Amino acid sequence: MPYAAQISILAEFQKELVGNWKNKNFGKDDSGQQVGGEANPLSYNIMPLPEAHDADGYILKNFKYHERLKFNDDDDQNTLAIAAEAPNRGGLVSQNARALFYEQQVRFAEGPAVGNVVHVENGAWLWLPRFVQQEGPYPTTPIDNEPVTDALGQPANISIAKQIAVPHGNSILALGSFDTVSETKCDAPCDRNPRIPGSPVIPDAPFPYPMPANPIENSPSPPSLISYLNVDERYTTERSNPNDYQNPHPDLTQCPNKPLQQAVAIIKPQSYMHWHVTTVPMPSDPTANVRGVVTNIPFEERVSDVTEYWADYWMLYKGKKKYLAYTQTMLMVLTITKKHKKKGHHEDECRKYIFPHVTCNTVTCC
């Protein structure tokens, strides 16, 4: 049916994703150990969990992981991109969202539950070109050769989107764009995402401390957080025994992008691509309200509400090999019940705090 539903109509970053990806060894670290594979992945997960029985009202579940990531590569190429007989219509302008679907499965790479599945996810990457709208309910000719200036004023920094479905009861629509180099020449609408020469600089991620929703009473300005939730001790102290496997790698907890920085240093890519998506309003958007959205089921809204999401992806090239590195953060509003001892008895105090949930990994196309 869709007359343009094939891999050739995808954006360059989507074309490069098509296939299967997993954790595979791609080099050695400073100690001579093989890294990147399932036994020693350059990945990390930082996950807070509310737990009323704990004195601080929460625990950590941090760990290395490996994953399988599949982007449609079936024989039926028509499943790769939905483009066509039902475009988004705007009157004079139409938009054919080009979709690349994916499936992800994540397993523990260490700890008491090593090898068990910890996360599954599916979704789609969308490219969002615009065209002249054809007339009538059933147009018969392709519109790909009729680009148009967007009369609806879609911000230039929103050319792609990521749709995510997680079976915790969370759905995410994140908006963004991919990098291009200024000297690239192409006809509008430009679907090029050229390889940028050299190696990317992976920035440090912010220290993932939780943030209080309300100031803490009787504390100096700015409000004290470390003393209240004891995060300094929890986030910097190693806990890696089978009975208390909360924080096995404090250096990674304090620098969540360190595994990606290590991967780039080992792979030494000759070129790369980069794209970014977020649910946070775009600073350069003149309307100041264009953004993605996160939705949650009622249970999650009450106790572990995901409110924001952002992610950066780098496609790394070395010879004929390519690697996919990413870092993503979800902000989760957790209801924390902290125990206080007052006048010989304990009192429970419930407050909401915003905790960053960070994941990063580097996988290889196979």
C-alpha positions as CSV (number, residue, x, y, z in Angstrom):
1,M,0.0,0.0,0.0
2,P,2.2,3.0,1.1
3,Y,3.9,4.1,-2.1
4,A,6.9,5.5,-0.3
5,A,7.2,2.9,2.5
6,Q,10.8,1.8,1.9
7,I,14.2,2.3,3.4
8,S,15.3,4.8,0.7
9,I,12.9,7.4,2.1
10,L,14.4,7.4,5.6
11,A,16.7,10.1,6.9
12,E,20.4,9.2,6.9
13,F,20.6,8.7,10.7
14,Q,17.6,6.2,10.4
15,K,19.3,4.3,7.6
16,E,22.4,3.8,9.6
17,L,20.3,2.4,12.5
18,V,18.7,-0.4,10.5
19,G,19.8,-3.8,11.7
20,N,20.7,-5.5,15.0
21,W,22.9,-4.2,17.7
22,K,24.4,-5.8,20.9
23,N,27.2,-5.5,23.3
24,K,30.4,-6.9,21.7
25,N,34.1,-6.5,22.7
26,F,35.7,-3.7,20.7
27,G,39.0,-3.1,22.5
28,K,41.0,-3.3,25.7
29,D,41.0,-0.9,28.7
30,D,44.2,0.4,30.4
31,S,44.5,-2.9,32.4
32,G,44.4,-5.0,29.2
33,Q,40.8,-6.3,29.8
34,Q,38.5,-6.7,26.9
35,V,35.6,-4.3,27.1
36,G,32.3,-3.6,25.3
37,G,30.9,-7.2,25.4
38,E,28.3,-8.7,27.6
39,A,30.9,-9.8,30.2
40,N,32.4,-6.3,30.6
41,P,30.2,-3.7,28.9
42,L,30.9,0.0,28.9
43,S,27.5,0.9,30.2
44,Y,25.8,2.0,33.4
45,N,22.4,2.5,35.0
46,I,21.5,4.8,37.9
47,M,18.2,3.9,39.4
48,P,16.6,5.2,42.6
49,L,13.8,3.2,44.2
50,P,11.4,4.4,46.9
51,E,11.4,2.1,49.9
52,A,9.7,3.1,53.1
53,H,11.5,0.5,55.3
54,D,14.8,2.2,54.6
55,A,15.8,5.0,57.0
56,D,16.2,7.5,54.2
57,G,13.1,6.4,52.4
58,Y,14.8,5.1,49.2
59,I,17.5,2.8,47.9
60,L,19.7,2.6,44.8
61,K,19.7,-0.1,42.1
62,N,22.8,0.8,40.0
63,F,24.5,-1.7,37.7
64,K,26.2,-2.4,34.4
65,Y,24.0,-3.9,31.7
66,H,24.1,-5.3,28.2
67,E,21.4,-5.2,25.6
68,R,20.0,-6.3,22.3
69,L,18.6,-3.5,20.1
70,K,16.8,-4.4,16.9
71,F,15.7,-1.9,14.2
72,N,13.5,-3.3,11.5
73,D,15.6,-5.3,9.1
74,D,12.9,-7.8,7.9
75,D,12.7,-9.0,4.3
76,D,9.5,-7.0,4.0
77,Q,11.0,-3.5,3.7
78,N,7.6,-1.9,3.7
79,T,7.6,-2.3,7.5
80,L,10.5,0.0,7.8
81,A,8.9,3.3,7.1
82,I,5.2,4.4,7.3
83,A,5.0,7.3,5.0
84,A,2.2,7.6,2.9
85,E,-1.4,7.2,2.3
86,A,-2.4,9.0,5.6
87,P,0.0,12.0,5.9
88,N,-0.4,14.7,8.6
89,R,-2.5,17.4,6.9
90,G,-2.3,21.1,7.5
91,G,-4.4,22.6,4.7
92,L,-1.6,23.7,2.3
93,V,1.2,21.6,3.9
94,S,1.4,17.9,4.7
95,Q,3.9,16.0,6.7
96,N,4.9,12.4,6.0
97,A,6.4,11.1,9.3
98,R,9.0,8.5,8.3
99,A,9.1,5.9,11.0
100,L,11.8,3.3,11.9
101,F,10.6,0.9,14.6
102,Y,12.8,-0.7,17.2
103,E,12.7,-3.3,20.0
104,Q,15.1,-3.3,23.0
105,Q,15.9,-5.9,25.7
106,V,18.2,-5.1,28.6
107,R,19.9,-7.7,31.0
108,F,21.9,-7.3,34.1
109,A,25.6,-7.7,33.4
110,E,26.6,-8.0,37.1
111,G,25.2,-8.5,40.6
112,P,22.9,-11.0,42.1
113,A,20.5,-11.1,39.1
114,V,23.2,-11.3,36.4
115,G,21.7,-12.4,33.1
116,N,18.1,-11.6,34.0
117,V,16.0,-9.3,31.9
118,V,15.6,-5.9,33.7
119,H,14.0,-3.8,30.9
120,V,12.1,-4.1,27.7
121,E,11.0,-1.3,25.4
122,N,9.7,-0.6,21.9
123,G,9.1,2.5,19.9
124,A,10.0,4.4,16.8
125,W,12.3,7.0,15.5
126,L,10.5,9.6,13.3
127,W,11.8,11.9,10.6
128,L,9.4,14.8,9.9
129,P,9.8,16.3,6.4
130,R,7.0,18.6,5.0
131,F,5.6,18.8,1.5
132,V,2.9,20.5,-0.6
133,Q,-0.4,19.0,0.4
134,Q,-2.1,17.1,-2.5
135,E,-5.8,17.6,-3.1
136,G,-8.5,15.0,-2.4
137,P,-8.9,12.1,0.1
138,Y,-6.9,9.6,-2.0
139,P,-3.9,11.2,-3.8
140,T,-2.5,9.0,-6.5
141,T,1.0,10.5,-7.1
142,P,4.0,10.8,-4.8
143,I,4.6,14.1,-3.1
144,D,8.3,13.5,-2.3
145,N,9.4,15.7,-5.1
146,E,7.3,18.7,-4.0
147,P,9.1,20.3,-1.0
148,V,7.6,23.3,0.6
149,T,8.6,26.0,3.0
150,D,6.6,25.1,6.2
151,A,3.8,27.6,6.4
152,L,2.8,26.2,9.8
153,G,6.1,27.5,11.3
154,Q,7.5,24.2,12.6
155,P,10.7,25.1,14.5
156,A,13.9,24.3,12.6
157,N,15.3,22.5,15.6
158,I,12.4,19.9,15.6
159,S,13.0,17.6,12.6
160,I,12.9,14.3,14.4
161,A,11.0,12.6,17.2
162,K,11.4,9.5,19.4
163,Q,8.3,7.6,20.5
164,I,8.8,5.3,23.5
165,A,6.6,2.7,25.1
166,V,7.8,1.1,28.4
167,P,5.7,-1.6,30.1
168,H,5.9,0.2,33.5
169,G,3.0,2.2,32.1
170,N,5.1,5.1,30.7
171,S,4.9,6.6,27.2
172,I,7.2,9.3,25.9
173,L,7.3,11.6,22.9
174,A,10.6,13.4,22.7
175,L,11.5,16.0,20.0
176,G,14.8,17.1,18.5
177,S,17.2,17.3,15.6
178,F,20.3,15.8,14.1
179,D,23.6,17.5,13.5
180,T,24.7,18.6,10.0
181,V,27.9,20.3,8.7
182,S,27.5,23.8,7.3
183,E,29.1,23.1,3.9
184,T,26.7,20.2,3.1
185,K,24.7,20.9,-0.1
186,C,21.4,19.3,-0.6
187,D,17.9,20.0,-2.0
188,A,15.1,20.8,0.4
189,P,13.8,19.0,2.3
190,C,17.3,18.1,3.5
191,D,17.5,14.5,4.9
192,R,21.2,14.5,5.1
193,N,23.0,13.8,8.4
194,P,26.5,13.6,7.2
195,R,29.3,11.9,9.0
196,I,31.3,14.6,10.9
197,P,35.0,14.0,10.6
198,G,37.0,13.1,13.7
199,S,35.9,11.9,17.2
200,P,33.0,13.4,19.2
201,V,33.6,15.0,22.6
202,I,31.2,13.3,25.1
203,P,30.4,15.8,27.8
204,D,30.3,15.1,31.5
205,A,26.8,14.5,32.7
206,P,25.5,16.5,35.7
207,F,25.9,14.8,39.1
208,P,22.6,12.9,39.5
209,Y,21.6,14.2,42.9
210,P,17.9,14.3,43.7
211,M,16.2,17.7,43.9
212,P,13.6,18.6,46.5
213,A,10.2,19.7,45.3
214,N,9.9,22.0,48.3
215,P,12.6,23.8,50.4
216,I,13.6,21.9,53.6
217,E,12.5,23.9,56.7
218,N,15.1,25.4,59.0
219,S,18.0,25.0,56.6
220,P,20.3,27.6,55.2
221,S,20.0,29.0,51.7
222,P,20.2,27.1,49.3
223,P,18.1,24.5,51.1
224,S,20.1,21.6,52.5
225,L,19.6,18.4,50.5
226,I,22.6,16.2,51.2
227,S,22.0,16.0,55.0
228,Y,18.3,15.3,54.6
229,L,18.4,12.4,52.1
230,N,21.9,11.2,52.9
231,V,22.7,11.2,49.2
232,D,26.4,12.0,49.6
233,E,27.0,8.8,51.5
234,R,24.7,6.7,49.2
235,Y,26.0,8.0,45.9
236,T,29.7,7.9,46.7
237,T,30.0,4.7,48.9
238,E,30.5,1.4,47.2
239,R,27.9,-1.2,48.0
240,S,28.6,-4.3,45.9
241,N,28.0,-7.4,48.1
242,P,25.3,-9.8,47.1
243,N,23.1,-8.8,50.1
244,D,23.4,-5.0,49.4
245,Y,24.2,-4.5,45.7
246,Q,23.1,-0.8,45.5
247,N,26.1,1.1,44.2
248,P,28.9,-1.1,42.8
249,H,30.7,1.7,40.9
250,P,30.6,5.0,42.8
251,D,32.9,6.6,40.2
252,L,30.3,5.9,37.5
253,T,27.5,7.1,39.7
254,Q,29.2,10.4,40.1
255,C,30.1,10.6,36.3
256,P,27.3,8.8,34.4
257,N,28.8,9.5,30.9
258,K,32.2,8.1,31.8
259,P,31.5,4.7,30.1
260,L,30.9,6.5,26.8
261,Q,34.0,8.6,27.2
262,Q,36.0,5.4,27.7
263,A,34.4,3.8,24.7
264,V,35.2,6.8,22.4
265,A,38.8,6.8,23.7
266,I,39.2,3.0,22.9
267,I,37.4,3.0,19.6
268,K,39.0,6.2,18.3
269,P,36.3,6.8,15.6
270,Q,37.3,8.3,12.4
271,S,33.9,10.1,12.0
272,Y,30.5,10.2,13.7
273,M,26.9,11.3,13.6
274,H,25.0,12.9,16.5
275,W,21.3,13.6,17.3
276,H,19.4,14.7,20.3
277,V,15.8,14.5,21.5
278,T,14.1,15.9,24.6
279,T,10.7,16.5,26.2
280,V,11.9,19.8,27.7
281,P,10.8,23.0,25.8
282,M,13.3,24.1,23.2
283,P,15.1,27.3,24.2
284,S,15.4,28.5,20.6
285,D,11.8,27.9,19.9
286,P,10.1,31.3,19.3
287,T,6.7,30.0,20.5
288,A,8.3,28.9,23.8
289,N,5.8,26.1,24.3
290,V,6.7,23.4,21.7
291,R,7.8,20.4,23.6
292,G,7.3,16.6,23.9
293,V,5.3,14.9,26.5
294,V,5.5,12.1,29.1
295,T,2.5,10.2,30.3
296,N,2.2,7.6,33.1
297,I,-0.4,5.2,34.5
298,P,-2.0,6.3,37.9
299,F,0.2,4.2,40.1
300,E,3.3,5.6,38.6
301,E,2.0,9.2,38.9
302,R,1.5,8.7,42.6
303,V,4.8,7.1,43.6
304,S,7.3,7.3,40.7
305,D,6.2,9.8,38.2
306,V,8.4,10.3,35.1
307,T,8.2,13.9,34.1
308,E,11.0,14.7,31.7
309,Y,13.3,12.8,29.3
310,W,16.3,13.7,27.1
311,A,18.8,11.7,25.2
312,D,21.9,12.1,23.0
313,Y,23.0,9.5,20.4
314,W,26.3,9.2,18.6
315,M,26.9,6.8,15.7
316,L,30.7,6.1,15.7
317,Y,32.6,4.9,12.6
318,K,35.9,3.1,12.5
319,G,36.9,1.4,9.2
320,K,33.9,-0.8,8.2
321,K,32.6,-1.0,11.7
322,K,30.0,1.2,13.4
323,Y,29.0,1.6,17.0
324,L,26.0,3.3,18.7
325,A,26.6,5.2,21.9
326,Y,23.9,6.9,23.8
327,T,23.1,8.5,27.1
328,Q,19.6,9.2,28.3
329,T,18.0,10.7,31.5
330,M,14.6,10.5,32.9
331,L,13.5,12.7,35.8
332,M,11.4,10.7,38.3
333,V,9.3,12.3,41.0
334,L,9.5,9.8,43.9
335,T,7.4,10.0,47.0
336,I,9.9,9.5,49.8
337,T,8.9,8.4,53.3
338,K,11.7,9.3,55.7
339,K,11.7,8.2,59.4
340,H,12.4,10.8,62.1
341,K,13.0,10.2,65.7
342,K,11.2,12.8,67.9
343,K,10.8,12.7,71.7
344,G,11.4,9.0,72.0
345,H,9.1,7.9,69.0
346,H,9.4,7.7,65.3
347,E,7.4,9.9,62.9
348,D,7.2,9.3,59.1
349,E,7.5,12.3,56.8
350,C,6.5,12.1,53.2
351,R,7.9,14.4,50.6
352,K,8.4,14.4,46.8
353,Y,11.8,14.6,45.3
354,I,13.0,14.7,41.7
355,F,15.6,11.9,41.1
356,P,17.5,11.6,37.8
357,H,17.5,8.1,36.3
358,V,20.4,7.8,33.9
359,T,21.4,5.0,31.5
360,C,24.2,4.9,28.9
361,N,25.7,2.2,26.7
362,T,27.8,1.6,23.6
363,V,26.7,-1.3,21.3
364,T,28.0,-2.7,18.1
365,C,26.2,-3.4,14.8
366,C,26.3,-7.1,14.1
